[in-house]
């Protein structure tokens, strides 16, 4: 799959504000499956918006976005089978357990076995928290669970919005290694946002917004 942004600009930003952007207001900018991209900018310059535009949960932009080849079905099929997203605010269900949060996704996709999910949870050192309510976890623990949940579906692209903001160096290195393994297994693309340089992946392109 290729994702093409065609003359895309956030509707709430002026042309002057995005004049130096590497992706906004370009006749056609393409994200290609199998490649890794870093979107880098200060707060308020459209990083999260770019991911939300691609994911289809924010349509407040000018221009158009094309998915080639176009997947059959609606936007929900796109999210279920082709694009997985770890939101900056994680979007976990606080009143459910770690296991229940992950299983909600996996019951829709049937992408991982229970043993595979347990191995992923164990790999981020949270297996002992499997039956604990998410609201009782630290932000760093919640971030690791949100990432594991995002891996429990097929995808052509994985979107990560400041994915290591609550993790220490050791945890970030561990999680990045797990993500790399999943990307290599499916030859998927990666789009990461960051306030600055993010050294946890070998990026094919570093883009400024």
Secondary structure, 3 states (H helix, E strand, C coil): CEEEEEEEEECCCCCCCCCCCCCCCCCCEEEECCCEEEEECCCCCCHHHHHHHHHCCCCCEEEEEEEECCCCCCHHHHHHHCEEEECCCCCCCCCCEHHHHHHHHHHHHCCCCHHHHHHHHHHCCCHHHCCCEHHHCCHHHHHHHHHHHHCCCCCCEEEEECCCCCCCHHHHHHHHHHHHHHHHHHCCEEEEEECCCCCCCCCCEEEEC
